[in-house]
Amino acid sequence: MNNILVVPDEIKKHLSGDVFQALMQMPGTAFRDVRGRKTIQVKLGDKSYFIKQHFGVGWGEIFKNLVSFKKPILSAMTEVSAIQKLSAINILTTPLVAYGQYGCNPATMQSFVMTEDLGEIVTVEELCANWSQYSASFKQALMQAVAECASKLHSAGLVHRDFYLCHFVLKKQDLNCESLKIENLHLIDLHRMLQGQTINGRTVMKDIAGLYFSALQCGLTTQDLDVFERHYLQQTADFWTKVESRAQILLSKFNSQKFQQRLLKEKAAIR
């Protein structure tokens, strides 16, 4: 694997010494801090950015994924490619600013991706938490926008792999309850995205099951889910049966003591 460094002069002027190491070691407000990967918010000049720093996954994680027939995520370049692909098919996401990768050993390779801060945002999950306060027309428009975004994503052979309502966001300035459209939605957190998938395959089914699971968590109704299904890609009855079954499995896993302890541990690490 080749070393890569793409950093605009606008960012370089705020750095000293080795540019790659400066961005890999830059301190900031931590939003996620898990083994081998950290997401921070930084301010350079008068602008705010997010940097995802990847420090190497280790051979253990690589082998664990391989024996489970999963593609291991080795670097930030997966997200870089995903952002570029979404931009090509006109799905809004966090705009790409800079990225880099260093090393040839897949277990210890270091990398980063830097994106613009979208500013004040609200997630679709947060909107659903106050679902009863919105009009029927707004609810339908929101479900339609999410479904159309999912259709565009999956039609392009892409799957998110963390496809939950919390990863659909709107800028607060664009939150107009009378004219919500797909063009207002941003899809974020793309670090596990896969490309080259079939629209009725297992990976797509798992994406939709993730949405269904998060909808169950938010209290969306059967009518809301029907709107989504009508505006999503045409699928078989068997596909939707598998979606519901997997969503229930995800719900049980989420409510398990083991998973809740893991969430508490991750939150504590950020604090």
N, C-alpha and C positions, 0 to 999 in steps of 0.2 A: 504494500500500500504506500502511495506517495504522500509526502508531506504537503499540506495545503495551508495557505494563509491568504485570506481575502479580507482586508480591513481598509476602509476608506480613510482618506487624509483627515476628514472631519473627526474621526475617532482617534487616529494616531497622534494628533496634536495634543491630546490630553494624557498621553502615555510617555513613559521614559524607559530606556533600556530595551530589552527584548520584548517586542510587541506581543508575541504569543504567550510568553510567561506572565507578562503584565496582566493580560486578560484572564489567564487561568488562575492567577493568584489574587485577583482583585477582590477586595472585601465589599460587602453590600448587605442589604436587608434580605435575609434568607426566607424564601417562600416554600422551599422544599429541600430537604437534606437527608438523602438516603445513601446507602452504601454505593460508592462509586460515582455518585452524581449529585450535583447541587444546583439549585436555581436561585439566583439572587437578583435583586433590583438595585441598579446603580444610577447615579446622576453624574453626567459629564457635561460641564457647562450648564446650560439651562434646560437640558433635555434629559428625560428619563428613559432607561433601557432595561431589558431583562437579559441576563446571561445564563445559559445552561452550561455548566462546566462538567465534563465527563473525565473521570480520572482513571479509567480502566476497570473492566468488569471482572477480571480474574478468570483463570481456567475453570474453576469450579462452576461458575455461573454459565460459562460457555457449554460445558459438558452437560449440565442440568437441562439446558434448553435443547441441546441436540438429541438427548435420549428421550425427550418429550416431543420430538419432531417439531420443535419451534425454532424459528430463526432468531439467533441471539442478536441483540442490539449492541453493537460494538463501539459506536461513536455518535457524535452529534450530527454526522453527515446524513444519517437517516432522516433527521428532522429538516436539515437544509434542503435535501432533495424533495421532501414532502411539501415544504413551503413553496418551492419553485413550481412543483406540479399543480398545487392548488391555485397559484396565481395564474398558471396557464389555462386553467378551466374556469376561471372567474369565480372562485370561492374565496371570500375574504378570510384572512388569517392575520397573525402577527407579522408585520412587514420585516423582511430580512435586512439586517444591517451589516453583519460581519460573521465570518466563521473561520475555523482553522482546525487542523488535525496534525498530530506529530507522532511518529513511531510506526514500526512495521509489525510489532508483536501484537496480535489481536487482543491479548489478555491485558496488556499494559498500555495500550495506545491512549493518548490523551487528546481531547478535542473540546471545542466549544462552539456554540451558536449564540449570536447576539441579535436581538430583535427590538423593534420599537415598542415602547409602552403605549398601549391603546388608551390610557387615561382612565377616566371614570367609566366603569362598565358594570353591567348587571348580567348574571347568568340566567339562562332559561330555567334552571333549577330554582333559582331565587324567585323568579316570576311565578313559578308554579306553587311556591309556598304560600302565595297570597292569591291563589287562583280564583277564589270566590269574588274578589273585588273587581274583576275584569268583565267586560261585556262579552257576550257570546261571539260577536263578530271578531273581537280581538283574539279570543281563544282559538277560533277557527283559523285566523290568519297566521297565528304563531305555529300551530300544528302543521299547517300547509307549508310554511316556510322551512320548518325543520325537515319535513318529508321531501321537499324539493331539493334541499341541500344534500340530504342522504342519497337521493336518486342520482344527482349529478356526480357525487363522490363515487358511488358504487358503479355507475355506468362507465366511469373512467378507469375501472379496474383497481380502485383504491379502497383499502379498509383501514379504519382508524385504530382499532384494537383497544381503545379506551373510550368507546363511543357512548358517553353519558350526557345527560342534559346539562351538567355543569360545564361541559366543554363547548357549548354553544353560548356565545356572549353577544351582547348588544352594547354599543356605546350609549350612555345615558342620553346624550344629545340626540340620538336617533330613535329613542324609545317613544314613538308616537302611536298611541293606542288606536288611531283611526286609519293609519296607512302603513302598517308593518308589512315588509316584503322580504323575500329571500336575500335581496341585495343588502339588507341591514345586518344580517347575521355574520358573525365571525366564528370560525371553527379553530380551536386552539389545542395546544398540547399534543403535538404530532410526532413525538419522539419514537413511537413504536409502529408507525404507519407501514403497511405493506403495499406493494404495487403489483400489477399483473394478475389480479384476482378475477374470478368469474362472478357474474352478477347473482347467480343462484347457488353459489358454493357455500361451504361450511363457514369460511371466514366472514362472509357477508351476513350469514344468518347470526353469527355470534355478535357482530356489530349491532344488528337490530335488536337482538336479545338484551344487549347492554342498555340500549335506549328504553326498551320495555321495562327492564328492571328499575331504572332510575325513575320512570314514570310511575311505577307502583309505589316507590318511596315518596313521591311527591303528591300522591293522591289524585292523579288524573283519572277521569272517568272512562267508561267503555266508549261513550260517544266521542270523547277526545281522541282516543286511540283509533276509532273508526275513521275519523278525519285523516289521521296520519296514513292509515292503510290505503285509503282511496287515492291519495296523492303520491304515494310511493310507487316504486316499480311493481309491475304485475308479477306476483309470485303465486306458487301453488298453495293449496290448503295444508299440505304436508310441511311446507316451509314455515307457515305461521304456527303450526302445532309445535314444531321444534323450537321456534322462538319463545313461545310461552313456557315450554318445559325448561329451557335453559334459564330463562329469566327467574323462574321459581328456585332453581338451583343456586343462582347468584344471590337471591334474596336470603336463602337459608345460610349461605356462606357468610354474607355480610353481617347477619345477626348472630353468628357464632362467637363464642367467647374468645377463641384464638384470633379471629380477624379483628375484633374490637380492641384487643390488647395490642395488636400490631399498629392500629390507627393511633392509639394513645401514645405509643412509643415514638412514632413519627412526629406527632404534634409536639411532644416533649423535646425532641431533638431540635426542632425549629425554635422553640422558646429559649 
